[in-house]
Amino acid sequence: MKFPLKKPSKKQRQRRIPGVHIKVQDGRFHILGMNAWYSYWREPYHLLLTIPWFGFLALIASSYIATNALFALAYLAGGDCIENAKHGSFLDAFFFSVQTLASIGYGAMYPKTIYANIIVTIEAMMGLVGIAVMTGLAFARFSRPSARVVFSSVATIAPYEGVPTLIFRTANQRRNQILEAQMRVYLIRDEVTLEGQFIRRIYDLQLLRNQSPSFTLTWVAMHSIDESSPLYGMTAESMIQTNTTIVISLSGIDETVSQVVHARHDYTADEILWNNRFVDIIHHTSEGHRYIDYNHFHDVLPLD
């Protein structure tokens, strides 16, 4: 049974979300323009938080110069309204605007008409608001927490306690403590429903341990592939055919800044090695101490 298509109204057409382009490269789905600073041109706050520092400083400088130039033209429009300034001098009006906007007030130049005092009042108010906004944006950029967490370049599937197990490891590069660390793992793959509809389905993968009171050095994550696992019965070939991706999301409280930090990583089917195990990186010294050798953090060995 066919239903006639209803033409969207003008209001509905205005609310449409622009198309999103996705490409598959090396087994990964890439959304073009995602997290790129230039994609936030309609959202000034996000744009100013994501634009590179050089662009941020250049934008502040250009805005500052443009604002003072506009106020300089406003002063010139009032005629001879600034004491000790050359009549019709744009530079004198510009630098008087700089002194007013920054609340410097050297006293060499000052307004001498009602018109000039009104412009000074407006500029002083804009200066207070502008300094507060720029200071807040700079602080927000500096204070954004980030996690220096590294994940192994590959994941492995190998027997552990007699059960096939998905294994990968991660390490805290900052060498401080990430308190109440939590790790969640998802499996994403292509599927076709009974109705023949293509979907990209997400499954939760249960870890043997998905929490850590203090993530300081390394963390080996394991998922048992038993009958209840979405990976049960899959092979390396079927993972490639279904564009299977393992996505890891790690979060916790950075002890240094007492803020929540996040880290994300994903493994494609080509980065999941079957019947391999990771090289042991924990060693013992002759004095009875232990040390971790990160030089072999990403290395694996094939099983016999």
N, C-alpha and C positions, 0 to 999 in steps of 0.2 A: 504494500500500500504506500503510495507516494503522497507526500504533503507539499502543498505549494510553499515556496520560499517567500518569506515576508521581507519586504524591503525595509532596511533600518531607517529610523527617523534621522533628521539632521542632528539632533542632540546626541543620539547614539553614535553617529559617525564621528562627531567631535571627540567623543570619549574613547575612541578606538586606540588601542596601544599599537605603536609602530612595530613593524615586523622585526623579528630577531633572526639573525643569520647564524647557523650552527654548521661547523665542519668537523669531520672526524679525521684526526691526524695521529698516527702512532697508537691507534686504539683508544684515543681520548676524544671526548666531545669538547670542542672549543666554541664558546659563545663569543662571536666577534665583538670587540669593544667592551667586554666585561671587565670591570674594575679599572678601566682606563680613565684617566682624569678628564679627557676631553669629552667623554660620554655624559658628563654631568653639567653641560653648559646651560641646561634649564634649571639647575639647582645650585645657586651660587654658594651655599654653605658647603655642600659636598665637593664642589669644584675647588674651593679654596683650601679644603683639607687634603685633597688628593693631588693637586697640581705639584710638580716638582718645586723644590725650594728656590731654584733660580727663577722660575716663573712666578712664584709667590712674591718674592722680593721685587721682581721687575713690575709686577702688577701694582704693588703698594707704591713703588716709586712713581710710576706713571699716573696713578690716581692722585697722588699727592701733588705732583706738578700740575696736572689738569685742574684740580680744585683751586689751587692758588692762582692759576692763570685766569680762571673764570671770575674769581673775586677781584683780581686786579682790573679786569675789564669793567666790573661793577663799580669800582672806585673811580676809574677814569670817566665813567658815564656821569658821575656826579660833579665833574669839573674840578676846580681847585679846592678839594675837600680834605686834603692831608697836609698838615703843617710840616714845613721843612722838606717837602718833597717837590721835585721839579715838576712844573706844570706840564701835564701830558706825557710824563715819563712812565712807560710801562714797567721798566725795571724797578723804579722806586715803589710803584704800586704793588708789584709782585712781591718784593721783599717785605713791604709793610704787611701784606697778607700772610706771609710766612711767619712773621713775628706775632701776628694776631692769632693765627690758627694754632700755633704751638704755645700760646700764652707766655711769650718771652717778654715783650714790652720793654725794649731798651729805653724808650722815652725820647729818642731823637726825632721820631716821627709819631704823630698822634692825630686823631680825627679832630676837625675843627668846625664841622657842620652837623646838623641834625641827621642829614642823609648818611654821612659817613658813620656816625654813631650807630645808626640802625643796621648798616651793613656789618659793622664790627660785632654788634650783638648777635646777629645771625651766624656770622663766621665763628665766633667763640663757642656758641652752642654746638655747631657742627664739629668743631675741633674736639670738644669733650667727648661727643658720641663717637667720632671717628677713631680717636685714640683708644677708647674703651673696646671698640669692635676689633681693631687691629691687634691690641694686646691679647684679647680673648682668643682670637684665631691663632696667633703665634703660640700661646700657651697650649691650646688644644692640639696643635701639631706636635709640640715637644712632648706632651704628656700622654700621647697615645701609647698604651702598653703593647709590647710585642714579645713574642716567645721565640727564643733562639733554640728551636727543637729540630733535630735532624732525624730523619727516618732512614732505615736501610734502603738501599737503592733497589732491592728486590725483596720479594716475599717467597717463602718456600712452603711446599706441602710434603710432609714426611711423617713417618710413624712416630708417635709419642705415647708412651704407655700402651703400646699396642693398637692405637687408634690413629688413623690418618688425621693430621693436624695442620691447619694453616698457621704459619709462624712468620712474624716479622719483628723487628726491634727498633727502638727509638732511644735517643739520648738527649739530655739537657746540656746544651753547649755553654750555657751561661754559668754553670757550676754553682748556682744557688739552689734554693728549694722552691719547687712548685707544690704548694700545699693543696691537699684534697684534690689531687689530679684525677680526672675521669677521662676514660677513653671509650668511644663508641665506634663500632665498625659496621659498615653497611655494604651489602652486595647489590649492585645495580646491573641489570641485564635486559636484553630485548626479549620480549615474549609476544605471543599471539593468543588472544583469548578464544574461547569456544565459538564466539560470534565472528571470528576472523579479524578482530580489531588489533592493530599493532599498538603495543604499550611499552614503555620503559619502566619496569617494575623495580621497586626497592625492597630489600629484605634486611632485617636486623640480624647480625651475627653475634652470638653470645660468646664472650671471652671467658676463659678460665678465671681471669681476674681483670675486672674492668675499672678498678679504683686503686689508688695508692695514696697513703697518708702523706708521703713526702717523695716527690719525684726529683731526685738529685742527680743520679748518674745515668743508668740505663734501665730500660724496661722492655722485657721480652713479652710480646702479646701472643696468645695462643687461642685458636678456635678449633674445637674438636669437630671433625666432619663425621657425625653419626647420622642416624636415620632422621633426626629432627633438623639437621642442618640444610640450608638451601643449596649448599655445595655438594650434597650427597648424590653420588651417581654421575657427577660431571667429570669430564676429562679435559685435557689441555685443548683438544680440538673443539669440543663443544663450547668452551669458554671463549675461544676466538670467534666462533661462528655467531655467538649471541652478544658479542661486544661486552663481555663481562668486565666490570670494574669494581675493585674493592676500595672503598672510601673510608678514611680514618679521620675522626674528629677528636682532638685532645684539648681539654681545657682544665684550668686550675687557677689558683691564686698565687701570683708572684710574691714571694716573701719580701723582696726588696721594696716594691712599690705598693704592696697590699692591694693590687688590682687584678681583675680576672684577665688572663691571657689565653689566647687560642692558637692552635696550630692545626693544619689540615694537610693531608697527603692522600694520594690515590695510587693504586697499582692496576695496570692493565693486564690483560691475559698474558701478554708477552713478558711481563715482569714478574710472573709467578712461576717459579721453578719447581718442577716436580722431582721428588726423590733426591733432594739436596738438603744439606743441613748447614747452619751457620758455623763459621770458624769460632772457636772459643776465644773470647777476648779477656777473660778473667784468669790471671796467673798468680802463682804463689812465689814469694821470694824465699831465699835460704833462711832469712830471719823469722819466717812465719807470717809475714805480712802479705797482703793481697794488693794487686794493682790491675788497672784496666788498660789494655792496649787498643786504642781507637784506630790504629793503623789498619786493622783487619775488621773494622766494624761492618763493612759491606761485603766481605768475602764469604763464599760458600764452598762446600765440598760435596761432590756427588757421593751418594750412598753406594755401598758395595752391592 
